[in-house]
């Protein structure tokens, strides 16, 4: 790894409006580059929109989905990357071999670099889960991608690190969701609509257990326990029938926040990531202290006929 400035963005995407969403990607990417960013990342399904996918039929999803990398959105992203001369990472709905995937793609001025198909896809029964981890080189840095729910399983971050990742991009559409956890739940749409007149009320929700407070329970741990940089991106504002909190941030291998957004709207933050923290981190020492001979239980197959259960809390505890 080398010294590198990486940007994490947040913006209010419009459901199914790829032209508008791409305009926001372009504007925020330019802002990031002006601030010195050498890589710019955006949130999960930011090109297509996300939560509204749950209400679409298979035919409607097929109409929205595109091939990757040959589709128009990936090619347009490559064009923007060339114009700005920096790599870009963004999410969309991918169609491939008769299947649909929640895909996050990385491109550079030279063209397509990599894609990650979300391993734990759940927003629609028509989406297929990805079957592999994603690690690749970008700008002299070994990068990995884990999309939203992928980060909830500690094994995924650990394996991605063991495959060589120094930086893990974590695109999300999260927060402001029903949950049995104390203090969590949905954010009142009226607070968002009134944010310019009363920003304090909305900021308290964004920074409390419905947003940042919940993120800080686990996000720093993923960076710390593996000794990697974590680049967290998220939607902000209205996302279908929920309000998302943004909270875009960059964390170092000690789990410390290097940069974060407190904006009540579209924003991008940039931080310098340096190689020495990786070697100094506790997470890297813990990797060397592992006892794989004791971990057989971790790779035990599921009982015959049983499949992985991907159950987000907001589906299990609606309205709480």
C-alpha positions as CSV (number, residue, x, y, z in Angstrom):
1,X,0.0,0.0,0.0
2,X,1.0,3.6,-0.5
3,X,-0.3,7.0,0.8
4,X,-3.6,7.6,-0.9
5,X,-6.5,9.9,-0.5
6,X,-9.9,8.1,-0.7
7,X,-13.4,9.7,-0.8
8,X,-16.7,8.3,0.6
9,X,-19.9,9.9,-0.7
10,X,-23.5,10.1,0.3
11,X,-26.4,11.3,-1.7
12,X,-30.2,11.1,-2.0
13,X,-30.8,8.8,-4.9
14,X,-34.1,8.8,-6.9
15,X,-35.8,5.5,-7.4
16,X,-35.2,4.3,-11.0
17,X,-33.9,7.6,-12.2
18,X,-30.4,6.7,-13.5
19,X,-29.9,10.0,-15.3
20,X,-30.4,12.0,-12.1
21,X,-28.4,9.7,-10.0
22,X,-25.5,9.7,-12.4
23,X,-25.6,13.5,-12.4
24,X,-25.2,13.5,-8.6
25,X,-22.4,10.9,-8.9
26,X,-20.6,13.2,-11.4
27,X,-21.0,16.3,-9.3
28,X,-19.8,14.7,-6.0
29,X,-16.9,12.9,-7.8
30,X,-15.7,16.3,-9.1
31,X,-16.0,17.8,-5.7
32,X,-13.9,14.9,-4.2
33,X,-11.2,15.2,-6.9
34,X,-11.0,19.0,-6.2
35,X,-10.4,18.0,-2.5
36,X,-7.5,15.7,-3.6
37,X,-9.3,12.3,-3.8
38,X,-7.5,9.6,-5.8
39,X,-10.4,7.1,-5.5
40,X,-14.1,8.1,-5.1
41,X,-16.7,5.6,-3.8
42,X,-20.5,5.7,-3.7
43,X,-23.3,3.7,-2.0
44,X,-25.1,0.4,-2.8
45,X,-27.3,0.5,-5.9
46,X,-26.7,4.3,-6.1
47,X,-27.2,4.3,-9.9
48,X,-30.5,2.5,-9.9
49,X,-31.9,3.2,-6.4
50,X,-32.3,0.4,-3.9
51,X,-35.1,-0.1,-1.4
52,X,-37.9,0.3,-4.0
53,X,-36.6,-2.8,-5.7
54,X,-38.5,-4.8,-3.1
55,X,-41.8,-3.7,-4.7
56,X,-40.8,-4.5,-8.3
57,X,-41.9,-7.5,-10.3
58,X,-39.3,-9.7,-12.1
59,X,-40.2,-8.0,-15.4
60,X,-39.7,-4.5,-13.9
61,X,-36.4,-5.6,-12.4
62,X,-35.2,-7.0,-15.7
63,X,-36.0,-3.7,-17.3
64,X,-33.9,-1.8,-14.8
65,X,-31.0,-4.2,-14.8
66,X,-27.9,-4.0,-17.0
67,X,-24.9,-6.1,-18.0
68,X,-21.7,-5.4,-16.3
69,X,-19.3,-4.2,-17.6
70,X,-20.9,-3.9,-21.1
71,X,-24.0,-2.0,-20.0
72,X,-24.6,1.8,-20.5
73,X,-24.2,2.7,-16.8
74,X,-20.8,1.0,-16.3
75,X,-19.6,2.5,-19.6
76,X,-20.8,5.9,-18.6
77,X,-19.0,5.5,-15.2
78,X,-15.8,4.6,-17.1
79,X,-16.2,7.7,-19.2
80,X,-16.5,9.9,-16.1
81,X,-13.5,8.1,-14.6
82,X,-11.5,9.1,-17.7
83,X,-12.7,12.7,-17.5
84,X,-11.7,13.0,-13.9
85,X,-8.6,10.7,-14.1
86,X,-9.6,8.8,-11.0
87,X,-11.1,5.4,-10.3
88,X,-14.8,5.3,-9.3
89,X,-16.9,2.7,-7.4
90,X,-20.7,2.6,-7.6
91,X,-23.6,0.2,-7.4
92,X,-26.3,-1.0,-9.7
93,X,-28.6,-3.9,-10.6
94,X,-26.8,-6.3,-12.9
95,X,-28.3,-8.9,-15.3
96,X,-26.2,-11.9,-16.2
97,X,-27.0,-15.3,-17.6
98,X,-30.7,-14.9,-16.7
99,X,-29.9,-13.9,-13.1
100,X,-30.1,-10.6,-11.3
101,X,-27.4,-9.4,-8.9
102,X,-26.9,-6.5,-6.5
103,X,-23.5,-5.5,-8.0
104,X,-20.9,-3.0,-7.0
105,X,-18.4,-2.1,-9.7
106,X,-15.0,-0.5,-9.7
107,X,-13.7,1.3,-12.8
108,X,-10.6,3.3,-13.7
109,X,-9.6,5.6,-16.5
110,X,-8.2,2.5,-18.2
111,X,-11.6,0.7,-18.0
112,X,-13.5,-1.9,-16.0
113,X,-11.6,-3.2,-12.9
114,X,-13.8,-5.4,-10.8
115,X,-17.3,-6.2,-9.6
116,X,-18.7,-7.6,-6.4
117,X,-22.0,-9.4,-6.4
118,X,-23.5,-9.0,-2.9
119,X,-23.0,-12.3,-1.1
120,X,-26.1,-11.8,1.1
121,X,-28.7,-10.3,-1.2
122,X,-32.2,-10.1,0.2
123,X,-34.1,-7.0,-1.0
124,X,-36.0,-9.1,-3.6
125,X,-36.7,-12.8,-4.0
126,X,-35.6,-12.3,-7.7
127,X,-32.0,-11.4,-6.8
128,X,-29.3,-14.1,-6.7
129,X,-26.6,-14.0,-4.0
130,X,-23.0,-13.7,-5.2
131,X,-20.7,-16.7,-4.7
132,X,-17.2,-15.2,-4.2
133,X,-15.2,-12.6,-2.4
134,X,-13.8,-9.7,-4.4
135,X,-10.2,-8.4,-4.0
136,X,-8.3,-6.4,-6.6
137,X,-5.5,-3.9,-7.1
138,X,-6.3,-0.2,-7.6
139,X,-3.9,2.7,-7.6
140,X,-1.2,0.7,-5.8
141,X,-3.6,-0.5,-3.1
142,X,-5.1,-4.0,-2.5
143,X,-8.9,-3.4,-2.3
144,X,-11.9,-5.5,-1.2
145,X,-15.6,-4.9,-1.4
146,X,-18.4,-6.1,1.0
147,X,-21.9,-4.7,0.3
148,X,-24.1,-3.8,3.3
149,X,-25.3,-7.1,4.9
150,X,-22.0,-8.7,3.8
151,X,-20.3,-6.7,6.6
152,X,-22.6,-8.1,9.3
153,X,-20.8,-11.4,9.2
154,X,-17.4,-11.1,10.8
155,X,-16.1,-14.0,8.6
156,X,-16.6,-12.0,5.4
157,X,-14.3,-9.1,6.5
158,X,-11.8,-11.6,7.9
159,X,-11.6,-13.6,4.7
160,X,-11.4,-10.5,2.5
161,X,-8.5,-9.3,4.6
162,X,-6.8,-12.7,4.4
163,X,-7.1,-12.5,0.6
164,X,-4.9,-9.4,0.8
165,X,-7.3,-6.5,1.2
166,X,-5.8,-3.4,2.8
167,X,-8.8,-1.2,2.1
168,X,-12.4,-2.5,2.3
169,X,-15.1,-0.6,0.5
170,X,-18.4,-1.0,2.3
171,X,-21.3,0.5,0.2
172,X,-24.6,0.6,2.2
173,X,-28.2,1.6,2.1
174,X,-28.9,1.4,5.8
175,X,-30.1,3.0,9.1
176,X,-33.5,4.4,10.0
177,X,-35.0,0.8,10.0
178,X,-37.3,-1.1,12.3
179,X,-35.4,-3.0,14.9
180,X,-35.9,-4.6,18.4
181,X,-32.8,-2.8,19.6
182,X,-33.3,0.1,22.1
183,X,-33.6,3.4,20.4
184,X,-33.6,2.2,16.9
185,X,-36.4,2.5,14.4
186,X,-37.6,4.6,11.5
187,X,-37.0,8.4,11.2
188,X,-40.1,10.6,10.7
189,X,-40.3,11.9,7.1
190,X,-41.4,15.2,8.6
191,X,-38.0,15.8,10.2
192,X,-36.3,15.4,6.8
193,X,-38.8,17.7,5.1
194,X,-38.3,20.3,7.9
195,X,-34.5,19.9,8.0
196,X,-33.7,23.5,6.9
197,X,-35.9,25.0,9.5
198,X,-35.0,22.6,12.3
199,X,-31.7,20.8,11.5
200,X,-31.1,20.0,15.2
201,X,-34.0,17.5,15.5
202,X,-32.9,15.6,12.4
203,X,-29.2,15.7,13.3
204,X,-30.1,14.1,16.7
205,X,-31.7,11.2,14.8
206,X,-28.9,10.9,12.3
207,X,-26.3,10.8,15.1
208,X,-28.3,8.7,17.6
209,X,-29.0,5.0,17.7
210,X,-31.0,5.1,14.5
211,X,-27.9,6.1,12.6
212,X,-24.3,6.8,13.7
213,X,-24.9,5.3,17.2
214,X,-25.7,1.9,15.6
215,X,-22.9,2.1,13.1
216,X,-20.3,2.7,15.8
217,X,-21.3,-0.6,17.5
218,X,-19.8,-2.6,14.7
219,X,-18.1,-0.6,11.9
220,X,-15.0,0.4,13.9
221,X,-14.7,-3.2,15.0
222,X,-14.5,-4.5,11.4
223,X,-11.6,-2.2,10.7
224,X,-9.8,-2.8,14.0
225,X,-10.1,-6.6,14.2
226,X,-8.6,-7.0,10.7
227,X,-6.2,-4.1,10.5
228,X,-7.8,-2.5,7.4
229,X,-9.1,0.8,6.2
230,X,-12.9,0.8,6.0
231,X,-14.7,3.1,3.5
232,X,-18.3,3.4,4.5
233,X,-20.8,4.9,2.0
234,X,-24.5,5.3,2.5
235,X,-27.7,6.8,1.0
236,X,-29.0,9.9,2.7
237,X,-32.6,11.3,2.8
238,X,-35.6,9.8,1.3
239,X,-35.1,6.2,0.1
240,X,-38.4,4.8,-1.0
241,X,-40.4,4.5,2.3
242,X,-37.5,5.2,4.7
243,X,-35.1,8.0,5.6
244,X,-31.4,7.2,5.4
245,X,-28.8,8.9,7.6
246,X,-25.7,9.2,5.3
247,X,-22.9,9.2,7.9
248,X,-20.3,8.6,5.1
249,X,-17.0,7.9,6.8
250,X,-13.5,6.6,6.5
251,X,-12.0,4.5,9.3
252,X,-8.4,3.5,9.9
253,X,-6.9,0.1,10.9
254,X,-7.2,1.2,14.6
255,X,-11.0,1.7,14.2
256,X,-10.6,5.5,14.4
257,X,-12.7,7.8,12.2
258,X,-10.4,9.8,9.9
259,X,-13.2,11.7,8.2
260,X,-17.0,11.6,8.3
261,X,-20.0,13.6,7.1
262,X,-22.5,15.2,9.4
263,X,-24.3,16.8,6.5
264,X,-28.1,16.5,6.3
265,X,-27.9,15.9,2.5
266,X,-25.5,15.1,-0.3
267,X,-21.9,15.2,0.7
268,X,-18.4,13.7,0.2
269,X,-15.5,13.3,2.6
270,X,-11.9,12.6,1.8
271,X,-9.1,11.2,4.0
272,X,-5.5,10.3,3.7
273,X,-4.9,6.5,4.2
274,X,-1.3,5.6,5.0
275,X,0.4,2.2,5.0
276,X,2.2,2.2,8.3
277,X,-1.0,1.9,10.3
278,X,-1.7,-1.5,8.8
279,X,1.4,-3.1,10.1
280,X,1.1,-1.3,13.5
281,X,-2.5,-2.4,14.0
282,X,-3.7,-4.9,16.5
283,X,-5.8,-6.6,13.8
284,X,-2.7,-7.7,11.9
285,X,-1.2,-9.2,15.0
286,X,-4.4,-11.1,15.6
287,X,-4.3,-12.5,12.1
288,X,-0.9,-14.0,12.9
289,X,-2.1,-15.3,16.2
290,X,-5.0,-17.4,14.7
291,X,-5.4,-21.1,15.6
292,X,-7.0,-22.6,12.5
293,X,-6.7,-26.1,14.0
294,X,-9.4,-25.1,16.4
295,X,-11.8,-23.5,13.9
296,X,-13.4,-26.6,12.3
297,X,-16.8,-25.6,13.7
298,X,-16.7,-22.4,11.6
299,X,-16.7,-24.3,8.3
300,X,-19.1,-27.0,9.3
301,X,-21.8,-27.4,6.5
302,X,-25.3,-26.5,7.3
303,X,-27.6,-29.5,8.2
304,X,-28.9,-31.3,5.1
305,X,-31.6,-29.3,3.3
306,X,-31.0,-26.1,5.3
307,X,-30.1,-22.9,3.5
308,X,-28.5,-19.7,4.8
309,X,-31.1,-17.4,6.3
310,X,-30.7,-13.8,5.4
311,X,-33.1,-12.0,7.7
312,X,-32.7,-8.3,8.2
313,X,-34.1,-7.0,11.5
314,X,-36.5,-4.7,9.8
315,X,-38.3,-7.6,8.2
316,X,-38.5,-9.6,11.5
317,X,-39.7,-6.8,13.6
318,X,-41.7,-4.4,11.4
319,X,-43.1,-1.3,13.0
320,X,-41.3,-1.6,16.3
